[in-house]
């Protein structure tokens, strides 16, 4: 009757394996959800940084234009240029 005891043992082991797989699957899903949340945070942060860099670039352009205009005016009046 050795065979009759092996079947319940095999079924028990199979059930344990299925539970482990389910648990692992749930953990993987939770991990994937956390990764997606972090990616969204990174995406928003990157967008904010990009916007800030664009503002700085615009400001630098305005300053450059202003300095250029001052230099042009200084050249016309004979005064020393800013650059």
C-alpha positions as MATLAB code, in Angstrom:
seq = 'XXXXXXXXXXXXXXXXXXXXXXXXXXXXXXXXXXXXXXXXXXXXXXXXXXXXXXXXXXXXXXXXXXXXXXXXXXXXXXXXXXX';
ca = [
       0.000    0.000    0.000;
       2.930    2.260   -0.529;
       1.342    3.778   -3.657;
      -1.851    4.813   -1.862;
       0.138    6.998    0.544;
       2.147    8.641   -2.203;
      -0.880   10.123   -3.970;
      -2.122   12.157   -0.980;
       1.448   13.271   -0.286;
       1.879   14.349   -3.913;
      -1.444   16.207   -3.864;
      -0.437   17.943   -0.616;
       2.902   18.996   -2.115;
       1.154   20.186   -5.264;
      -1.258   22.317   -3.216;
       1.696   23.802   -1.297;
       3.462   24.650   -4.557;
       0.301   26.258   -5.955;
      -0.025   28.412   -2.810;
       3.619   29.462   -3.072;
       3.123   30.411   -6.707;
       0.000   32.408   -5.813;
       1.849   34.202   -3.023;
       4.791   34.950   -5.280;
       2.477   36.162   -8.011;
       0.740   38.531   -5.590;
       4.098   39.856   -4.387;
       5.240   40.373   -7.986;
       2.031   42.250   -8.790;
       2.486   44.480   -5.752;
       6.102   45.094   -6.743;
       5.088   45.958  -10.292;
       2.470   48.386   -8.964;
       5.097   50.071   -6.784;
       7.468   50.340   -9.746;
       4.727   51.915  -11.873;
       3.959   54.422   -9.102;
       7.637   55.357   -8.842;
       7.834   55.747  -12.620;
       4.899   58.182  -12.501;
       6.639   60.184   -9.764;
       9.839   60.231  -11.823;
       7.875   61.301  -14.892;
       6.266   64.238  -13.036;
       9.580   65.268  -11.514;
      11.303   65.138  -14.897;
       8.541   67.275  -16.383;
       8.980   69.865  -13.610;
      12.753   69.930  -14.097;
      12.356   70.284  -17.857;
       9.973   73.197  -17.322;
      12.468   74.845  -14.968;
      15.314   74.423  -17.423;
      13.159   75.928  -20.187;
      12.399   78.929  -17.963;
      16.087   79.392  -17.198;
      16.931   79.145  -20.898;
      14.319   81.758  -21.709;
      15.690   84.047  -19.000;
      19.232   83.661  -20.307;
      18.031   84.559  -23.808;
      16.348   87.681  -22.462;
      19.497   88.684  -20.565;
      21.637   88.063  -23.642;
      19.309   90.193  -25.744;
      19.332   92.975  -23.158;
      23.138   92.959  -22.962;
      23.309   93.032  -26.743;
      20.952   95.997  -26.862;
      23.024   97.816  -24.206;
      26.153   97.111  -26.223;
      24.481   98.448  -29.369;
      23.404  101.604  -27.553;
      26.848  101.986  -25.999;
      28.465  101.727  -29.421;
      26.194  104.449  -30.732;
      26.928  106.794  -27.819;
      30.646  105.981  -27.584;
      30.429  104.518  -24.090;
      32.154  101.321  -22.922;
      30.254   98.110  -23.706;
      29.046   95.603  -21.122;
      30.802   92.659  -22.784;
];
